[in-house]
Amino acid sequence: MFTGIIETLGTIQEIKKDMNNIHVTINASITGELQIDQSVAHNGICLTVVAIGDDFYTVTAIDETIKKTNLADWKVGNSVNLERAMKLGDRLDGHIVQGHVDQTGTCIIAEQTDGSWLYTFEYDEKLNNITIEKGSITVNGVSLTVVNSQKNQFSVAIIPYTYEHTNFKNFVVGTKVNLEFDVIGKYISRLYANK
C-alpha cells in the first residue's frame, strides 16, 4: 500500500530481458535503506526488490505487469518516480494507492500556466475505468486531484515542487503514463458496468 507521495527519483542503470520477465536495475538515494523482498512503487508499479548493490538495486517485472504498464517503454537513463510502501500508522498525505496499475494513458496536453503546469491525459474507456471531478488519480505513482473529468480523459494541475521532484518535468505530448484509478471510482465504475 502506498500514498502517491513520491520520495525520490531513481535512474535506470540496466534493463535485462529474461524469458517473459524484465529485470530493471535502478540507482537511487534510498538504496541503502532497502531490503531484499521489499515493495517499492516505480512510476506507480509495485515491484519487489530482488538484489541490492552499493548504490543500486534490482526489481523484476513479470509479463502481466509489462503488458498493463509503460514498463516496456523504459530505457537506460530514464528517471523513475519512487515510493516505498507506507508503514502502518503513517500519515496518509496522498490517497490510498495499491501499486496495481489499471491501464496506461497518453499525455495529450502539457502546458505551463501562471506558476504551475496543466497536463491532460487520454485513456481507453473500454476498460470501464472512470475519473471523478475533484477525485483522486495516480499518474506514474503521483497522487493527484482530477480536474476536467471527461469520459476518456482528465486533467491534473502540477505545482512547481511536484514538477521538480517527479518525472512530470519530462512529460511531453505523446508520453505514455501509468494510471491507477481511485479505489472508490473503481467500485462505482464496476457498479455501473454491471447494470
N, C-alpha and C positions, 0 to 999 in steps of 0.2 A: 504494500500500500504506500502511495506517495501523495504529495500535496501539490505538485506542479510548480513549486518554487525552486528554480534552478540553483544549485550550489556553485557550480563552476563549469567551465568549458574544458573539454578534452580534445586532443588532436589525434586523429587516426594515424598510427605508425605503420600498420601492416594489415593486409586482408588476405586470408588464405582460404581457398575452397577445399572442402574435404567431403567428397561424395555430395550429398544434398545439403550439407551444413556449410556455414561460413564462420571462420574464427577471425575475430577482429581484435587487434592489439591497439591499446589506447594509452597515450601519455597524458597524465592528469595530476594535478596538485594533491588530490585526495588519495593517491595510490598507497601511500604509507599507512593510511587508516583502514584500508580494505582487508578483507579476509577471503580465503577461498570459500566458495558456496554462498557468498553474499549477493543479494539482489541490488542491482543498480539500474536506474532508468537511463537509457541512452536515446535522446530525441523522443522520449516517451515510451520506448520499448523496454520492458522489464527483461534484463538479461543477467545470467548468473556468472560471477567471476570464477574462472576455471584455472587461472595461473596468474602469478604476481612476480614482477621483476623489481628492479631498483626504483624506477620512476615510471613504470608502465604495468599494465595488466591486460589480460585477455579474457574475452567473453565468447560464447558460441551461440549462434542463431541456427535454429532448425528450419526446414523447408517451409513449414506453415507460417512462421514469423517472416521469412523472406518474402513470401507471396503477399502478405497483408500489409506490409510496411514499405518505407522507402529505402530499406537497408541495402537492397541490390544496387542502388544508385550511389552508395557511399564510395569515396575514393580516399586514398592516402593523402593526408594533409588537410582533409575536411575537419571542421570544428563540430563537436557533438555536445549538446546540452546534457549535463549530468546531474542526477539527484539520487542520493542513497535513500533506501526505504525509511519511512518515518518510524520513530520509536513511540511505543505506547506512552501516552502522557504528554507528548509534544503538542505545541500549538498547531492548529490547522490553519495556516496563513493563506493557503490557496483554496482548493476544494479536494474532495476525495477522488484520487486518481489511482486506477488499478495497474497501470502499466501494460494494459492489453489494448493495443491499437485496434480500432474498429475498421478503419479504412484510411486510404490516403486522400489528399485533396491537392489542388493546384492553385498556386497564387495567381490571381488574375488582375489584381491592382496592388501596387506598392508605391505609396506616395507620402512624402513628408508634408506635414501640415505645420501650423504655428507651434513649434516646440514638441511635437510628437509625430508619430508615423501611423498611417492607416493602411491596413492590409485587408484585402478581400480574397476569400478562398472559395473555390467551387468544388463540389464533390458529387459522386454518383448517388442520386436519390433512390435508385432501385434497391439499395441495401437497407432502406427504411430507417436510416438514422436521421434525427432532426435536431435542430438547434432551437432554443427558446430565447426570445428577446430578453436581454439582461441576465440570461442564464450563463452557466459555465461551459467552457470548451477547453480542451487541451490541444495545443498545436505544437508539435515537436517537443512535447513534455512540459510546455509552459502553460500554467493555469491562467486563463483569460476570461474576460466578460464579453459575451456576444453582443454586437450591435448590428442593426440592419439584417435581422434574421429573415431569410427567404427559403423557398422550397429546397433549393440545392446549392445555396451559398450563404455566406455570412461574412461580416467584417469584424475586426478587432482593432482597438487603438492601443498603441505601444508607447509607454513613457520612455524618456531618454535612458533611465537606468536599465530597464529591460532590454532596450535596443543594444546597449553597450555590453551587457553581461550575458547575452544569449546569442545564438546563431541567427536571430532575426536580422541582424545587420547584413547578412549575406543573401537574404531573400530578394529575388527579382521576379518579374512576371514569368511564369512557367516553372518556378521552383515547386517540386513535389514535397509535401509535408505529411507527417503522421498526424492523424486525428483520433482522439478518444473523446467520444461524446459523453456528456454528463450522465451519471447513472440514473438520475431521475428522468432525464429526457429519454434515455433508452427504454425505461419502463413505460413511459407514456407512448412512445412510438410502437412498442410491441402491443400495447392495448389497442391502438388504432389499426394496426396491421391485421389483427385477428377479428376485426368487425366486418 
